[in-house]
Amino acid sequence: MSLRLGDDAPNFQAKTTEGDIDFYDYIDGKWAVLYSHPSDYTPVCTTELGRTAKLKSEFDKRNVKVLALSVDSVEDHNDWVKDINETQNTQVNFPIIADEDRHVAELYDMIHPNASATATVRSVFVIGPDKKVKLTLTYPASTGRNFDEILRVIDSLQLTADYQVATPADWKDGEDVIVVPAIKTEDIPAKFPKGYKEIKPYLRTTPQPNK
C-alpha cells in the first residue's frame, strides 16, 4: 500500500555506505529527503547523486539529512561512488542505502511493477521532524530529478509549518505568500505586521513573514 501525505514514514534498519543505520535515529529532530534510484552504474543516477553532494550546504542550512537508496550492495555502491566523484567533480557526502532484499523499497512502495518488476522507480520522499511524510514525487527512470524544485518545496514546507500561510504557483524563497483562508481579513494586521494585499476576499498576500 502506498504512503500518503501525513502518514508516518516507516522506520527501518539498513546497511549503507556510511555504516548501519536506524532511520529514525539517523534523522532524529531533522527533516529528511529519502530518494531511490533504479540501480548503480546508471548515467542519470550518477548525475543526481553528484548534484546532491554539491548541494550539501543547501540541505545543511535547511536542517535536512539526505539518504539515497537502490537495491544493489554496499560494495557496488562504494565502487560506484568513485565514478560519481570522478565524473561529477564532487565527493559523495551522504549515505546510500543497500536495499538488496527490497525491504525499504517495499515499505515505501518504490517498486512499480508496470515500470519494472525489480528496480526502484525515482521516488522522492520529504519527511518532517515529526517523522511524517510531507511530500512524495515519482519520476520515470528516464527523467532526472530537479533538485532546485526539491529545495523549493522544502522551503515552502518549512515556512508553512511555522506560519499560517501557503505558497503560490512558482513561488521562490523571499517572495510574497498567501494568507490562509482560515484567518479573517481583520485579523491579518496583528498576525502579519508587514502588511497585506487583498486581491479577492479569499486571496490575500503578504510579504514572507520570516524574511
Disulfide bonds with the S-S distance in Angstrom:
none
